[in-house]
Amino acid sequence: MFPTGKLDLKLLESLIKRYAGAEDPKVVVGADIGVDAAVIDLDHEEYLIAKTDPITFVTDRIGQYAVTINANDIACMGGRPRWFLVTILLPEGQTDESMVENIFRSLSEDCKRLGIAICGGHTEVTYGLDRPIVVGQMLGTVKKDRLLSPKQIAPGDKLILTKGIAVEGTAIIAQEKERDLLEVFGREFIQRCKAFIDNPGISVLKEAELLWDVPGLKALHDPTEGGVATAINEMAKGAGLGCEVWGENIILFNETKRLCEYLGLDPLGLIASGALLAALKAEDTDEALEVLRKKGFKAECIGVFTEKEEVVLIDNGIKRPLKVYSSDEITKIF
Protein backbone atom coordinates (compact mmCIF):
# COMPACT_ATOMS: atom_id res chain seq x y z
CA MET A 1 0.00 0.00 0.00
CA PHE A 2 1.20 3.49 -0.78
CA PRO A 3 1.94 5.97 2.02
CA THR A 4 0.10 9.29 2.29
CA GLY A 5 1.44 11.87 -0.16
CA LYS A 6 2.65 12.00 -3.73
CA LEU A 7 3.14 8.92 -5.86
CA ASP A 8 6.68 7.74 -6.54
CA LEU A 9 8.08 9.94 -9.33
CA LYS A 10 9.12 7.00 -11.53
CA LEU A 11 5.69 5.39 -11.21
CA LEU A 12 3.93 8.69 -11.88
CA GLU A 13 6.08 9.35 -14.94
CA SER A 14 5.27 5.89 -16.28
CA LEU A 15 1.52 6.39 -15.74
CA ILE A 16 1.56 9.82 -17.40
CA LYS A 17 3.30 8.45 -20.49
CA ARG A 18 1.01 5.41 -20.80
CA TYR A 19 -2.32 7.07 -20.05
CA ALA A 20 -2.33 10.47 -21.74
CA GLY A 21 -5.77 10.29 -23.35
CA ALA A 22 -6.30 11.48 -26.91
CA GLU A 23 -3.56 13.37 -28.71
CA ASP A 24 -4.28 17.03 -29.35
CA PRO A 25 -1.83 19.38 -31.14
CA LYS A 26 -3.32 22.32 -29.23
CA VAL A 27 -1.73 21.02 -25.99
CA VAL A 28 1.57 22.89 -25.91
CA VAL A 29 2.56 21.65 -22.45
CA GLY A 30 0.86 18.55 -21.09
CA ALA A 31 1.23 16.44 -17.99
CA ASP A 32 4.86 15.90 -17.02
CA ILE A 33 7.15 15.76 -13.99
CA GLY A 34 8.31 19.19 -12.84
CA VAL A 35 5.67 21.05 -14.86
CA ASP A 36 3.41 23.29 -12.79
CA ALA A 37 0.47 23.60 -15.20
CA ALA A 38 -0.85 22.66 -18.64
CA VAL A 39 -0.61 25.08 -21.55
CA ILE A 40 -3.16 25.15 -24.40
CA ASP A 41 -2.98 27.07 -27.69
CA LEU A 42 -6.34 28.66 -28.56
CA ASP A 43 -5.08 30.39 -31.74
CA HIS A 44 -4.67 33.70 -29.97
CA GLU A 45 -1.68 35.85 -29.02
CA GLU A 46 -1.79 34.27 -25.57
CA TYR A 47 -1.75 30.70 -24.30
CA LEU A 48 -4.34 29.40 -21.83
CA ILE A 49 -2.77 27.93 -18.69
CA ALA A 50 -4.74 25.37 -16.65
CA LYS A 51 -3.99 23.99 -13.19
CA THR A 52 -5.75 21.93 -10.53
CA ASP A 53 -4.60 21.24 -6.96
CA PRO A 54 -6.38 20.05 -3.79
CA ILE A 55 -5.99 21.33 -0.24
CA THR A 56 -6.02 18.38 2.15
CA PHE A 57 -3.89 19.20 5.20
CA VAL A 58 -5.59 22.33 6.58
CA THR A 59 -9.05 23.34 7.76
CA ASP A 60 -8.52 26.95 8.88
CA ARG A 61 -8.47 29.45 5.98
CA ILE A 62 -8.70 26.56 3.53
CA GLY A 63 -10.14 28.86 0.85
CA GLN A 64 -7.09 31.10 0.94
CA TYR A 65 -4.82 28.09 0.60
CA ALA A 66 -6.79 26.76 -2.38
CA VAL A 67 -6.70 30.02 -4.31
CA THR A 68 -3.08 30.85 -3.52
CA ILE A 69 -1.57 27.43 -4.23
CA ASN A 70 -3.28 27.20 -7.62
CA ALA A 71 -2.46 30.81 -8.52
CA ASN A 72 1.21 30.14 -7.70
CA ASP A 73 1.38 27.44 -10.36
CA ILE A 74 -0.01 29.75 -13.04
CA ALA A 75 2.62 32.37 -12.12
CA CYS A 76 5.38 29.76 -12.36
CA MET A 77 4.53 29.31 -16.04
CA GLY A 78 4.94 33.06 -16.56
CA GLY A 79 1.20 33.74 -16.59
CA ARG A 80 -1.44 35.65 -14.66
CA PRO A 81 -4.21 33.75 -12.84
CA ARG A 82 -7.65 34.95 -14.01
CA TRP A 83 -10.45 32.41 -13.54
CA PHE A 84 -11.12 29.96 -10.73
CA LEU A 85 -13.39 26.92 -10.43
CA VAL A 86 -13.66 25.04 -7.17
CA THR A 87 -14.93 21.69 -5.91
CA ILE A 88 -15.77 21.70 -2.19
CA LEU A 89 -16.18 18.32 -0.46
CA LEU A 90 -17.60 18.59 3.06
CA PRO A 91 -17.57 15.99 5.89
CA GLU A 92 -20.82 14.21 6.73
CA GLY A 93 -22.09 14.92 10.26
CA GLN A 94 -19.77 17.90 10.79
CA THR A 95 -20.92 20.42 8.19
CA ASP A 96 -23.14 23.36 9.08
CA GLU A 97 -24.03 26.63 7.38
CA SER A 98 -21.28 28.51 9.19
CA MET A 99 -18.55 26.18 7.91
CA VAL A 100 -19.77 26.44 4.31
CA GLU A 101 -20.09 30.22 4.41
CA ASN A 102 -16.61 30.60 5.91
CA ILE A 103 -15.11 28.60 3.04
CA PHE A 104 -17.02 30.58 0.41
CA ARG A 105 -16.02 33.86 2.06
CA SER A 106 -12.37 32.87 2.20
CA LEU A 107 -12.36 31.86 -1.47
CA SER A 108 -14.03 35.10 -2.52
CA GLU A 109 -11.80 37.38 -0.46
CA ASP A 110 -8.57 35.88 -1.76
CA CYS A 111 -9.79 35.85 -5.37
CA LYS A 112 -10.74 39.53 -5.07
CA ARG A 113 -7.33 40.34 -3.62
CA LEU A 114 -5.59 38.70 -6.60
CA GLY A 115 -8.03 39.92 -9.27
CA ILE A 116 -9.41 36.46 -10.01
CA ALA A 117 -13.03 35.68 -10.95
CA ILE A 118 -14.78 32.63 -9.47
CA CYS A 119 -16.67 31.22 -12.43
CA GLY A 120 -17.99 27.83 -11.36
CA GLY A 121 -17.55 24.62 -9.40
CA HIS A 122 -19.36 22.05 -7.29
CA THR A 123 -20.18 21.63 -3.58
CA GLU A 124 -21.41 18.55 -1.71
CA VAL A 125 -21.42 16.79 1.67
CA THR A 126 -19.39 13.63 1.13
CA TYR A 127 -19.32 10.29 2.93
CA GLY A 128 -16.05 9.18 4.53
CA LEU A 129 -14.34 12.52 5.14
CA ASP A 130 -13.12 13.78 8.51
CA ARG A 131 -12.34 17.32 7.26
CA PRO A 132 -13.24 19.60 4.32
CA ILE A 133 -11.32 19.14 1.08
CA VAL A 134 -11.17 21.96 -1.46
CA VAL A 135 -9.99 21.22 -5.00
CA GLY A 136 -9.16 24.29 -7.04
CA GLN A 137 -8.98 24.63 -10.80
CA MET A 138 -7.20 27.80 -11.90
CA LEU A 139 -7.06 29.23 -15.42
CA GLY A 140 -4.72 31.97 -16.56
CA THR A 141 -3.06 33.43 -19.62
CA VAL A 142 0.49 34.12 -20.78
CA LYS A 143 1.85 35.83 -23.88
CA LYS A 144 3.37 33.19 -26.13
CA ASP A 145 6.86 34.66 -25.97
CA ARG A 146 6.83 34.78 -22.13
CA LEU A 147 6.05 31.13 -21.40
CA LEU A 148 8.42 29.52 -18.88
CA SER A 149 9.35 25.83 -18.84
CA PRO A 150 11.92 23.60 -17.10
CA LYS A 151 12.82 22.27 -20.56
CA GLN A 152 14.54 25.63 -21.18
CA ILE A 153 17.05 25.02 -18.35
CA ALA A 154 20.64 24.27 -19.44
CA PRO A 155 23.71 22.95 -17.62
CA GLY A 156 25.40 25.79 -15.75
CA ASP A 157 22.18 27.66 -15.05
CA LYS A 158 21.84 28.72 -11.43
CA LEU A 159 19.05 27.97 -8.94
CA ILE A 160 17.62 30.69 -6.68
CA LEU A 161 15.41 30.17 -3.61
CA THR A 162 13.17 32.95 -2.28
CA LYS A 163 11.81 33.51 1.25
CA GLY A 164 12.75 30.19 2.84
CA ILE A 165 11.82 26.54 3.03
CA ALA A 166 8.66 25.08 4.64
CA VAL A 167 6.80 28.37 5.06
CA GLU A 168 3.47 26.61 4.52
CA GLY A 169 4.45 23.67 6.71
CA THR A 170 5.30 26.00 9.58
CA ALA A 171 1.87 27.65 9.39
CA ILE A 172 0.00 24.34 9.09
CA ILE A 173 1.77 22.74 12.05
CA ALA A 174 1.01 25.74 14.27
CA GLN A 175 -2.64 25.84 13.12
CA GLU A 176 -3.43 22.16 13.33
CA LYS A 177 -1.39 21.25 16.44
CA GLU A 178 -1.72 24.47 18.44
CA ARG A 179 -2.99 22.79 21.63
CA ASP A 180 -0.15 20.27 21.70
CA LEU A 181 2.54 22.90 21.12
CA LEU A 182 1.42 25.75 23.37
CA GLU A 183 3.01 24.39 26.53
CA VAL A 184 6.32 23.78 24.75
CA PHE A 185 6.72 27.02 22.77
CA GLY A 186 4.26 29.52 24.27
CA ARG A 187 1.42 31.45 22.67
CA GLU A 188 3.53 34.23 21.13
CA PHE A 189 5.73 31.76 19.23
CA ILE A 190 2.75 29.73 17.99
CA GLN A 191 0.91 32.85 16.83
CA ARG A 192 4.01 33.94 14.95
CA CYS A 193 4.19 30.55 13.22
CA LYS A 194 0.48 30.61 12.33
CA ALA A 195 1.01 34.04 10.77
CA PHE A 196 3.50 32.55 8.27
CA ILE A 197 0.52 32.13 5.92
CA ASP A 198 0.61 35.94 5.50
CA ASN A 199 4.16 36.85 6.59
CA PRO A 200 6.36 35.83 4.84
CA GLY A 201 3.28 34.46 3.05
CA ILE A 202 2.44 31.45 0.90
CA SER A 203 1.80 33.41 -2.31
CA VAL A 204 4.67 33.74 -4.79
CA LEU A 205 2.93 36.03 -7.28
CA LYS A 206 4.83 39.19 -6.35
CA GLU A 207 8.29 37.65 -6.55
CA ALA A 208 7.37 35.79 -9.75
CA GLU A 209 6.33 39.10 -11.34
CA LEU A 210 9.66 40.64 -10.33
CA LEU A 211 11.59 37.77 -11.92
CA TRP A 212 9.61 37.71 -15.18
CA ASP A 213 11.53 40.76 -16.42
CA VAL A 214 15.00 39.50 -15.46
CA PRO A 215 16.98 38.51 -18.57
CA GLY A 216 17.96 34.88 -18.64
CA LEU A 217 15.03 33.58 -16.57
CA LYS A 218 14.34 30.01 -17.71
CA ALA A 219 11.84 28.48 -15.30
CA LEU A 220 10.02 28.90 -11.99
CA HIS A 221 8.71 26.19 -9.67
CA ASP A 222 6.82 26.49 -6.38
CA PRO A 223 7.50 23.70 -3.89
CA THR A 224 4.40 22.11 -2.35
CA GLU A 225 4.03 18.55 -1.03
CA GLY A 226 7.37 16.87 -0.49
CA GLY A 227 9.05 20.18 0.24
CA VAL A 228 11.89 21.99 -1.46
CA ALA A 229 13.93 18.79 -1.80
CA THR A 230 11.24 17.10 -3.89
CA ALA A 231 10.60 20.28 -5.90
CA ILE A 232 14.26 20.55 -6.89
CA ASN A 233 14.22 16.91 -7.97
CA GLU A 234 11.07 17.57 -10.01
CA MET A 235 12.61 20.64 -11.61
CA ALA A 236 15.78 18.76 -12.57
CA LYS A 237 13.73 15.84 -13.89
CA GLY A 238 11.65 18.19 -16.03
CA ALA A 239 14.84 19.67 -17.46
CA GLY A 240 16.48 16.29 -18.05
CA LEU A 241 19.42 17.46 -15.93
CA GLY A 242 20.94 17.10 -12.50
CA CYS A 243 21.45 19.71 -9.82
CA GLU A 244 24.11 20.44 -7.22
CA VAL A 245 22.47 22.05 -4.18
CA TRP A 246 24.48 24.01 -1.60
CA GLY A 247 23.03 23.32 1.83
CA GLU A 248 24.69 26.28 3.56
CA ASN A 249 22.77 28.69 1.28
CA ILE A 250 19.30 27.27 1.94
CA ILE A 251 17.15 29.76 3.87
CA LEU A 252 15.60 28.25 7.02
CA PHE A 253 13.53 30.35 9.43
CA ASN A 254 14.30 29.88 13.12
CA GLU A 255 10.63 29.12 13.83
CA THR A 256 10.66 26.35 11.23
CA LYS A 257 13.90 24.92 12.55
CA ARG A 258 12.62 24.78 16.14
CA LEU A 259 9.30 23.14 15.22
CA CYS A 260 11.00 20.57 13.01
CA GLU A 261 13.63 19.70 15.61
CA TYR A 262 10.95 19.21 18.29
CA LEU A 263 8.70 17.09 16.05
CA GLY A 264 11.51 15.16 14.36
CA LEU A 265 10.76 16.48 10.87
CA ASP A 266 13.16 17.26 8.04
CA PRO A 267 12.34 20.79 6.83
CA LEU A 268 13.64 19.94 3.35
CA GLY A 269 10.72 17.51 2.96
CA LEU A 270 8.05 19.69 4.58
CA ILE A 271 5.25 21.21 2.48
CA ALA A 272 6.68 24.48 1.23
CA SER A 273 4.34 26.86 -0.60
CA GLY A 274 5.70 30.37 -0.14
CA ALA A 275 9.14 29.51 -1.44
CA LEU A 276 9.89 30.03 -5.12
CA LEU A 277 12.59 28.24 -7.09
CA ALA A 278 13.98 30.10 -10.11
CA ALA A 279 16.36 28.79 -12.77
CA LEU A 280 18.25 31.35 -14.80
CA LYS A 281 21.47 31.99 -16.65
CA ALA A 282 24.48 32.26 -14.35
CA GLU A 283 25.32 35.77 -15.57
CA ASP A 284 21.87 37.06 -14.58
CA THR A 285 21.84 35.60 -11.06
CA ASP A 286 23.13 38.71 -9.29
CA GLU A 287 20.55 40.92 -11.00
CA ALA A 288 17.73 38.57 -9.97
CA LEU A 289 18.91 38.53 -6.35
CA GLU A 290 19.20 42.32 -6.30
CA VAL A 291 15.69 42.79 -7.74
CA LEU A 292 14.18 40.50 -5.12
CA ARG A 293 16.09 41.89 -2.17
CA LYS A 294 15.27 45.49 -3.09
CA LYS A 295 11.60 44.62 -2.67
CA GLY A 296 12.21 43.00 0.71
CA PHE A 297 12.31 39.34 -0.30
CA LYS A 298 14.91 37.00 1.15
CA ALA A 299 16.71 35.28 -1.72
CA GLU A 300 19.82 33.15 -2.17
CA CYS A 301 21.51 31.25 -4.97
CA ILE A 302 21.40 27.67 -3.70
CA GLY A 303 22.75 25.58 -6.56
CA VAL A 304 23.65 24.94 -10.17
CA PHE A 305 22.14 22.63 -12.79
CA THR A 306 24.47 19.95 -14.10
CA GLU A 307 24.69 17.75 -17.17
CA LYS A 308 24.96 14.61 -15.04
CA GLU A 309 21.44 13.53 -14.14
CA GLU A 310 21.77 13.35 -10.36
CA VAL A 311 20.50 15.72 -7.71
CA VAL A 312 22.90 16.06 -4.79
CA LEU A 313 23.06 18.11 -1.60
CA ILE A 314 26.46 19.39 -0.48
CA ASP A 315 26.34 20.38 3.19
CA ASN A 316 29.37 20.97 5.44
CA GLY A 317 31.56 19.34 2.82
CA ILE A 318 29.44 16.17 2.75
CA LYS A 319 27.83 15.19 -0.55
CA ARG A 320 24.71 13.02 -0.62
CA PRO A 321 21.65 12.47 -2.83
CA LEU A 322 18.90 15.02 -2.27
CA LYS A 323 15.97 12.89 -1.16
CA VAL A 324 12.60 12.78 -2.90
CA TYR A 325 9.86 12.84 -0.24
CA SER A 326 6.98 10.90 -1.76
CA SER A 327 5.29 11.22 1.64
CA ASP A 328 5.47 14.77 2.95
CA GLU A 329 7.04 15.17 6.38
CA ILE A 330 3.84 16.82 7.66
CA THR A 331 1.98 13.51 7.41
CA LYS A 332 3.95 12.35 10.48
CA ILE A 333 1.99 14.70 12.76
CA PHE A 334 -1.49 13.55 11.68
C-alpha positions in Angstrom: 0.0 0.0 0.0 1.2 3.5 -0.8 1.9 6.0 2.0 0.1 9.3 2.3 1.4 11.9 -0.2 2.7 12.0 -3.7 3.1 8.9 -5.9 6.7 7.7 -6.5 8.1 9.9 -9.3 9.1 7.0 -11.5 5.7 5.4 -11.2 3.9 8.7 -11.9 6.1 9.4 -14.9 5.3 5.9 -16.3 1.5 6.4 -15.7 1.6 9.8 -17.4 3.3 8.4 -20.5 1.0 5.4 -20.8 -2.3 7.1 -20.0 -2.3 10.5 -21.7 -5.8 10.3 -23.3 -6.3 11.5 -26.9 -3.6 13.4 -28.7 -4.3 17.0 -29.4 -1.8 19.4 -31.1 -3.3 22.3 -29.2 -1.7 21.0 -26.0 1.6 22.9 -25.9 2.6 21.6 -22.5 0.9 18.6 -21.1 1.2 16.4 -18.0 4.9 15.9 -17.0 7.2 15.8 -14.0 8.3 19.2 -12.8 5.7 21.0 -14.9 3.4 23.3 -12.8 0.5 23.6 -15.2 -0.9 22.7 -18.6 -0.6 25.1 -21.6 -3.2 25.2 -24.4 -3.0 27.1 -27.7 -6.3 28.7 -28.6 -5.1 30.4 -31.7 -4.7 33.7 -30.0 -1.7 35.8 -29.0 -1.8 34.3 -25.6 -1.8 30.7 -24.3 -4.3 29.4 -21.8 -2.8 27.9 -18.7 -4.7 25.4 -16.7 -4.0 24.0 -13.2 -5.7 21.9 -10.5 -4.6 21.2 -7.0 -6.4 20.1 -3.8 -6.0 21.3 -0.2 -6.0 18.4 2.2 -3.9 19.2 5.2 -5.6 22.3 6.6 -9.1 23.3 7.8 -8.5 26.9 8.9 -8.5 29.4 6.0 -8.7 26.6 3.5 -10.1 28.9 0.8 -7.1 31.1 0.9 -4.8 28.1 0.6 -6.8 26.8 -2.4 -6.7 30.0 -4.3 -3.1 30.9 -3.5 -1.6 27.4 -4.2 -3.3 27.2 -7.6 -2.5 30.8 -8.5 1.2 30.1 -7.7 1.4 27.4 -10.4 0.0 29.8 -13.0 2.6 32.4 -12.1 5.4 29.8 -12.4 4.5 29.3 -16.0 4.9 33.1 -16.6 1.2 33.7 -16.6 -1.4 35.7 -14.7 -4.2 33.8 -12.8 -7.6 35.0 -14.0 -10.5 32.4 -13.5 -11.1 30.0 -10.7 -13.4 26.9 -10.4 -13.7 25.0 -7.2 -14.9 21.7 -5.9 -15.8 21.7 -2.2 -16.2 18.3 -0.5 -17.6 18.6 3.1 -17.6 16.0 5.9 -20.8 14.2 6.7 -22.1 14.9 10.3 -19.8 17.9 10.8 -20.9 20.4 8.2 -23.1 23.4 9.1 -24.0 26.6 7.4 -21.3 28.5 9.2 -18.6 26.2 7.9 -19.8 26.4 4.3 -20.1 30.2 4.4 -16.6 30.6 5.9 -15.1 28.6 3.0 -17.0 30.6 0.4 -16.0 33.9 2.1 -12.4 32.9 2.2 -12.4 31.9 -1.5 -14.0 35.1 -2.5 -11.8 37.4 -0.5 -8.6 35.9 -1.8 -9.8 35.9 -5.4 -10.7 39.5 -5.1 -7.3 40.3 -3.6 -5.6 38.7 -6.6 -8.0 39.9 -9.3 -9.4 36.5 -10.0 -13.0 35.7 -11.0 -14.8 32.6 -9.5 -16.7 31.2 -12.4 -18.0 27.8 -11.4 -17.6 24.6 -9.4 -19.4 22.0 -7.3 -20.2 21.6 -3.6 -21.4 18.5 -1.7 -21.4 16.8 1.7 -19.4 13.6 1.1 -19.3 10.3 2.9 -16.1 9.2 4.5 -14.3 12.5 5.1 -13.1 13.8 8.5 -12.3 17.3 7.3 -13.2 19.6 4.3 -11.3 19.1 1.1 -11.2 22.0 -1.5 -10.0 21.2 -5.0 -9.2 24.3 -7.0 -9.0 24.6 -10.8 -7.2 27.8 -11.9 -7.1 29.2 -15.4 -4.7 32.0 -16.6 -3.1 33.4 -19.6 0.5 34.1 -20.8 1.9 35.8 -23.9 3.4 33.2 -26.1 6.9 34.7 -26.0 6.8 34.8 -22.1 6.0 31.1 -21.4 8.4 29.5 -18.9 9.3 25.8 -18.8 11.9 23.6 -17.1 12.8 22.3 -20.6 14.5 25.6 -21.2 17.0 25.0 -18.4 20.6 24.3 -19.4 23.7 22.9 -17.6 25.4 25.8 -15.8 22.2 27.7 -15.1 21.8 28.7 -11.4 19.1 28.0 -8.9 17.6 30.7 -6.7 15.4 30.2 -3.6 13.2 32.9 -2.3 11.8 33.5 1.3 12.8 30.2 2.8 11.8 26.5 3.0 8.7 25.1 4.6 6.8 28.4 5.1 3.5 26.6 4.5 4.5 23.7 6.7 5.3 26.0 9.6 1.9 27.6 9.4 0.0 24.3 9.1 1.8 22.7 12.1 1.0 25.7 14.3 -2.6 25.8 13.1 -3.4 22.2 13.3 -1.4 21.3 16.4 -1.7 24.5 18.4 -3.0 22.8 21.6 -0.2 20.3 21.7 2.5 22.9 21.1 1.4 25.8 23.4 3.0 24.4 26.5 6.3 23.8 24.8 6.7 27.0 22.8 4.3 29.5 24.3 1.4 31.5 22.7 3.5 34.2 21.1 5.7 31.8 19.2 2.7 29.7 18.0 0.9 32.9 16.8 4.0 33.9 14.9 4.2 30.5 13.2 0.5 30.6 12.3 1.0 34.0 10.8 3.5 32.5 8.3 0.5 32.1 5.9 0.6 35.9 5.5 4.2 36.9 6.6 6.4 35.8 4.8 3.3 34.5 3.0 2.4 31.5 0.9 1.8 33.4 -2.3 4.7 33.7 -4.8 2.9 36.0 -7.3 4.8 39.2 -6.3 8.3 37.7 -6.5 7.4 35.8 -9.7 6.3 39.1 -11.3 9.7 40.6 -10.3 11.6 37.8 -11.9 9.6 37.7 -15.2 11.5 40.8 -16.4 15.0 39.5 -15.5 17.0 38.5 -18.6 18.0 34.9 -18.6 15.0 33.6 -16.6 14.3 30.0 -17.7 11.8 28.5 -15.3 10.0 28.9 -12.0 8.7 26.2 -9.7 6.8 26.5 -6.4 7.5 23.7 -3.9 4.4 22.1 -2.4 4.0 18.6 -1.0 7.4 16.9 -0.5 9.0 20.2 0.2 11.9 22.0 -1.5 13.9 18.8 -1.8 11.2 17.1 -3.9 10.6 20.3 -5.9 14.3 20.5 -6.9 14.2 16.9 -8.0 11.1 17.6 -10.0 12.6 20.6 -11.6 15.8 18.8 -12.6 13.7 15.8 -13.9 11.7 18.2 -16.0 14.8 19.7 -17.5 16.5 16.3 -18.0 19.4 17.5 -15.9 20.9 17.1 -12.5 21.5 19.7 -9.8 24.1 20.4 -7.2 22.5 22.1 -4.2 24.5 24.0 -1.6 23.0 23.3 1.8 24.7 26.3 3.6 22.8 28.7 1.3 19.3 27.3 1.9 17.1 29.8 3.9 15.6 28.3 7.0 13.5 30.4 9.4 14.3 29.9 13.1 10.6 29.1 13.8 10.7 26.3 11.2 13.9 24.9 12.6 12.6 24.8 16.1 9.3 23.1 15.2 11.0 20.6 13.0 13.6 19.7 15.6 10.9 19.2 18.3 8.7 17.1 16.1 11.5 15.2 14.4 10.8 16.5 10.9 13.2 17.3 8.0 12.3 20.8 6.8 13.6 19.9 3.3 10.7 17.5 3.0 8.1 19.7 4.6 5.3 21.2 2.5 6.7 24.5 1.2 4.3 26.9 -0.6 5.7 30.4 -0.1 9.1 29.5 -1.4 9.9 30.0 -5.1 12.6 28.2 -7.1 14.0 30.1 -10.1 16.4 28.8 -12.8 18.2 31.4 -14.8 21.5 32.0 -16.7 24.5 32.3 -14.4 25.3 35.8 -15.6 21.9 37.1 -14.6 21.8 35.6 -11.1 23.1 38.7 -9.3 20.5 40.9 -11.0 17.7 38.6 -10.0 18.9 38.5 -6.3 19.2 42.3 -6.3 15.7 42.8 -7.7 14.2 40.5 -5.1 16.1 41.9 -2.2 15.3 45.5 -3.1 11.6 44.6 -2.7 12.2 43.0 0.7 12.3 39.3 -0.3 14.9 37.0 1.1 16.7 35.3 -1.7 19.8 33.1 -2.2 21.5 31.2 -5.0 21.4 27.7 -3.7 22.7 25.6 -6.6 23.6 24.9 -10.2 22.1 22.6 -12.8 24.5 20.0 -14.1 24.7 17.7 -17.2 25.0 14.6 -15.0 21.4 13.5 -14.1 21.8 13.3 -10.4 20.5 15.7 -7.7 22.9 16.1 -4.8 23.1 18.1 -1.6 26.5 19.4 -0.5 26.3 20.4 3.2 29.4 21.0 5.4 31.6 19.3 2.8 29.4 16.2 2.7 27.8 15.2 -0.5 24.7 13.0 -0.6 21.7 12.5 -2.8 18.9 15.0 -2.3 16.0 12.9 -1.2 12.6 12.8 -2.9 9.9 12.8 -0.2 7.0 10.9 -1.8 5.3 11.2 1.6 5.5 14.8 3.0 7.0 15.2 6.4 3.8 16.8 7.7 2.0 13.5 7.4 4.0 12.4 10.5 2.0 14.7 12.8 -1.5 13.6 11.7 
